[in-house]
Amino acid sequence: MGRVQDKVVLITGAARGLGRSHALRLAEEGADIIAVDVCKDPSAAHYAGSTVSDLDETVELVRKTGRRAVAKQADVRDRAALAAAIAEAVEELGRLDVVIPNAGINPVGNDLPVTAFTDTVDINLVGAINTVHAALPHLGEGASIIVIGSVVALMPRFDGMGIGGPGNAGYNFTKSMLTEYADWLGVQLAPHNQRVNVVHPTTVATELMQNTTMYKTFRPDLENPTADDVAGALHAVHGLPVAFLEPADVSHAIVYLASEESRFVTGTQLRVDAGMINKLAAGARPGA
C-alpha cells in the first residue's frame, strides 16, 4: 500500500471502465484523483456513453478508500474548457503529479459514416493531446504522463475497412499516432525529470469492447452474439488462455508507471496483451 501516496492524478474518461478502474487502484495506493468525463453518448458509436451518475459513483468509490476526489465534466475536444477544469481541480487539490489521457471511443460498423473516423480522431488523439498540453503547466519534476494506447498500435497497419468500418480505422490510427506522440514528447520532457510512457492493452472487459456491435465484428454469422460467442476467437489471438482482461489487469501497470518504482522508466511501450504480439510475431516467422 502507499505506492503513490499523496500524488494527485488526472484521469479522463474516468466515469466508468478503465478510467474508473485506474482511479480506484491509484486511490487504494494513496493517490487523490481528478476524475474528468464528458458524460454523454458518443455520437458515432453503437453503445451508450457514461452518465453523470457514473462519474459521481467513481468519486464516491474513491472517497470510500479515504482519498480525495474531484469530478469535472469536460469534453476533451474543447482545450479551453478542459484547461479551465484542470486548473480548478488542481487549485482544490494543491498539485498535479500524474496525467492519464484515457478518454476514447471505438465505434465499429461498416454502416457508419466517415464522421465516425473524424469523431474518433478528435476524441482519442486530439483529446489526449489536449489533456496532456492543458496539464503540462501544472506538472513539476518527477511527473508521469501515462498514455493509453492499444495492442492494435503495435500491429501491421490496418485501416479497418471491411471489418470495423471508418470508426475502427480511426481507432487504430489514433492509437498508432499516440505511440509516436509519446515517444517524441518523452524526449522533450526528460531533461525536466518528467516521464512519458504508453500502456498497450489487449481486449478488456469494458463497455467499449463488450457490446453487441463489437461482438458482431467477430461473429458476423450470428444475429445476436454474446461475449461467450466471441471468446473462442479472442482466445485464439492471445498467447495466454484468456479472451478478455479485467480492467484491474491494466490498472496494475498504471500504478507502476505512476509510482516512484518507475522513476527511471520513460519512453517505454508496455504491453498488457496476454502475449498477443508475441504470438503474431511467431506466426509471421518462416516455419512458425
C-alpha positions in Angstrom: 0.0 0.0 0.0 1.0 3.6 -0.4 2.9 3.2 -3.7 1.6 6.6 -5.0 1.0 8.1 -1.6 -0.4 11.7 -1.7 0.2 12.0 -5.5 -2.6 13.8 -7.4 -3.7 12.0 -10.6 -5.7 13.4 -13.5 -7.7 10.8 -15.4 -10.0 11.5 -18.4 -12.8 9.1 -19.2 -13.0 8.3 -15.5 -16.7 7.7 -15.1 -16.5 4.0 -15.8 -14.5 1.2 -17.5 -10.7 1.5 -17.5 -10.8 5.1 -16.2 -12.7 4.2 -13.1 -10.5 1.1 -12.6 -7.4 3.3 -12.7 -8.9 5.8 -10.3 -9.7 3.1 -7.8 -6.4 1.3 -7.9 -4.5 4.5 -7.6 -6.6 5.7 -4.7 -6.1 2.4 -3.0 -2.4 3.1 -3.2 -2.7 6.6 -1.7 -3.5 8.9 -4.6 -6.0 11.7 -4.9 -8.0 11.8 -8.1 -9.2 14.4 -10.6 -11.9 12.5 -12.5 -12.9 14.0 -15.8 -15.6 12.8 -18.2 -17.9 14.3 -20.8 -20.9 12.2 -19.5 -22.6 12.0 -22.9 -23.3 9.4 -25.5 -20.6 9.2 -28.3 -22.3 10.4 -31.4 -20.7 7.9 -33.7 -20.8 4.7 -31.5 -23.4 2.0 -31.2 -23.1 1.9 -27.4 -24.2 4.2 -24.6 -21.8 6.7 -23.2 -21.2 7.4 -19.5 -23.5 9.4 -17.3 -23.2 12.0 -14.5 -24.3 9.2 -12.2 -21.4 7.1 -13.4 -19.0 9.9 -12.7 -20.5 10.5 -9.2 -20.1 6.8 -8.5 -16.4 6.9 -9.4 -15.9 9.8 -7.0 -17.8 8.1 -4.2 -15.8 4.9 -4.7 -12.5 6.8 -4.5 -13.6 8.6 -1.4 -14.5 5.3 0.3 -10.8 4.5 0.1 -10.1 7.5 2.2 -8.7 9.6 -0.6 -9.9 12.9 -2.1 -11.6 13.1 -5.4 -12.7 16.0 -7.6 -15.1 15.4 -10.5 -15.2 17.7 -13.6 -17.4 17.4 -16.6 -15.5 18.4 -19.7 -15.2 17.5 -23.3 -11.5 16.6 -24.1 -12.0 18.1 -27.6 -12.5 21.6 -26.0 -9.0 22.6 -25.0 -10.1 25.8 -23.2 -12.9 24.2 -21.2 -10.6 21.3 -20.3 -7.8 23.6 -19.2 -10.2 25.5 -17.0 -11.5 22.3 -15.4 -8.0 21.1 -14.7 -6.9 24.4 -13.3 -9.8 24.5 -10.9 -9.2 20.9 -9.8 -5.5 21.5 -9.2 -6.2 24.6 -7.2 -8.5 22.5 -5.0 -6.2 19.5 -4.5 -3.0 21.6 -4.5 -0.8 19.9 -7.1 -0.7 17.5 -10.1 1.7 14.6 -10.4 0.3 12.1 -12.9 -1.7 12.6 -16.1 -3.6 9.7 -17.8 -5.4 10.7 -21.0 -7.7 7.7 -21.0 -10.9 9.0 -22.8 -11.7 7.3 -26.0 -14.2 5.7 -28.3 -14.2 2.8 -30.7 -17.3 2.9 -33.0 -17.4 -0.2 -35.2 -19.6 -1.0 -38.1 -19.4 -0.7 -41.9 -22.7 1.2 -41.9 -21.2 4.2 -40.1 -20.4 7.4 -42.0 -16.9 8.9 -42.3 -17.7 11.1 -39.3 -17.1 8.0 -37.2 -13.4 8.3 -38.3 -13.2 12.0 -37.6 -15.0 11.9 -34.3 -12.7 9.1 -33.1 -9.6 11.1 -34.2 -11.0 14.2 -32.4 -11.6 12.4 -29.1 -8.9 9.7 -29.0 -6.0 11.7 -30.5 -6.7 15.4 -30.3 -8.4 14.9 -26.9 -5.4 13.0 -25.5 -3.1 15.8 -26.7 -5.4 18.5 -25.3 -5.3 16.7 -21.9 -1.6 16.5 -21.8 -0.9 20.0 -23.0 -3.5 21.5 -20.7 -1.9 19.7 -17.8 1.7 20.4 -18.5 1.8 23.9 -16.8 0.8 22.2 -13.5 3.4 19.4 -13.6 6.7 19.6 -11.7 9.7 17.4 -11.5 9.1 13.7 -11.3 5.7 13.9 -13.1 4.5 10.9 -15.0 2.3 11.0 -18.2 0.8 7.6 -19.0 -0.7 7.5 -22.5 -3.3 4.8 -23.1 -2.5 3.0 -26.3 -3.7 -0.3 -27.7 -2.3 -3.5 -28.9 -3.5 -2.5 -32.4 -0.9 0.2 -32.5 1.8 -2.5 -32.5 0.3 -4.5 -35.3 0.9 -4.0 -39.1 -1.1 -1.1 -40.5 -4.8 -1.9 -40.9 -7.4 0.5 -42.0 -10.4 -1.3 -40.6 -12.5 -1.2 -43.8 -14.4 -4.4 -44.5 -14.2 -5.4 -40.8 -14.6 -2.5 -38.4 -15.6 0.4 -40.7 -14.3 4.0 -40.5 -14.7 4.3 -36.8 -12.4 1.3 -36.1 -10.0 2.6 -38.7 -9.9 5.9 -36.7 -9.3 4.0 -33.5 -6.3 2.1 -35.0 -4.9 5.3 -36.5 -5.2 7.3 -33.2 -3.5 4.6 -31.1 -0.6 4.4 -33.6 -0.2 8.2 -33.6 -0.3 8.4 -29.8 2.5 6.0 -29.7 4.6 8.3 -31.9 3.5 11.3 -29.9 4.6 9.8 -26.6 8.0 8.9 -28.0 8.6 12.5 -29.2 7.2 14.2 -26.2 9.2 12.0 -23.8 12.4 13.2 -25.3 11.4 16.8 -24.7 10.3 16.3 -21.1 13.2 14.0 -19.9 15.5 16.9 -19.2 12.9 18.2 -16.8 12.7 14.9 -15.0 9.3 14.2 -16.4 8.4 10.8 -17.9 6.1 9.7 -20.7 5.1 6.0 -21.2 2.5 4.2 -23.1 0.4 1.2 -21.9 -1.0 -1.0 -24.7 -3.9 -3.2 -23.5 -5.5 -6.0 -25.5 -9.3 -6.7 -25.3 -10.6 -5.6 -21.9 -14.0 -6.3 -20.4 -15.4 -2.8 -20.6 -18.4 -1.2 -22.5 -16.1 -0.3 -25.4 -15.4 -3.9 -26.2 -18.4 -5.7 -24.7 -21.4 -4.6 -26.8 -23.4 -6.4 -29.5 -22.0 -4.4 -32.4 -18.4 -5.3 -31.4 -19.4 -8.9 -30.9 -20.8 -9.0 -34.5 -17.4 -7.8 -35.8 -16.0 -11.1 -34.5 -19.1 -13.3 -35.2 -21.0 -11.8 -38.2 -22.6 -15.3 -38.7 -24.7 -14.8 -35.5 -27.7 -12.4 -35.2 -27.2 -11.7 -31.5 -23.7 -12.8 -30.5 -22.6 -12.7 -26.9 -19.3 -12.4 -25.1 -19.2 -16.2 -24.9 -19.7 -16.5 -28.6 -16.6 -14.4 -29.3 -14.5 -15.9 -26.6 -13.1 -18.6 -28.9 -11.8 -16.1 -31.5 -10.2 -14.0 -28.8 -8.6 -16.9 -27.1 -7.1 -17.8 -30.5 -5.2 -14.5 -30.9 -3.8 -14.4 -27.4 -0.8 -16.4 -26.2 -2.2 -16.8 -22.7 -5.5 -18.6 -22.2 -7.8 -15.6 -21.9 -10.4 -13.8 -24.0 -10.9 -10.5 -22.1 -8.7 -9.0 -19.4 -10.3 -7.4 -16.4 -9.8 -3.6 -16.1 -7.7 -4.1 -13.0 -5.1 -6.1 -15.0 -4.3 -2.9 -16.9 -4.6 -0.7 -13.8 -1.8 -2.6 -12.1 0.6 -1.5 -14.9 -0.7 2.1 -14.5 0.1 2.1 -10.8 3.7 1.0 -11.5 4.2 3.8 -14.1 2.6 6.4 -11.7 4.8 5.3 -8.8 8.4 6.0 -7.9 9.2 2.4 -8.7 9.4 3.5 -12.4 11.2 6.8 -11.8 13.8 6.0 -14.4 11.4 4.4 -16.9 10.4 6.7 -19.8 9.8 6.1 -23.5 8.6 2.6 -22.9 5.8 0.8 -24.7 4.3 -1.5 -22.0 2.2 -4.3 -23.4 -0.6 -5.8 -21.3 -1.6 -8.0 -24.1 -1.7 -11.6 -22.9 1.1 -12.5 -25.3 -0.8 -11.4 -28.5 2.0 -9.5 -30.2 4.5 -12.3 -29.4 2.1 -14.8 -30.9 1.5 -12.7 -34.0 5.3 -12.3 -34.5 5.8 -16.0 -34.1 3.2 -16.7 -36.7 4.9 -14.3 -39.1 8.3 -16.0 -38.8 9.2 -18.6 -41.5 8.5 -22.1 -40.3 6.4 -20.9 -37.4 
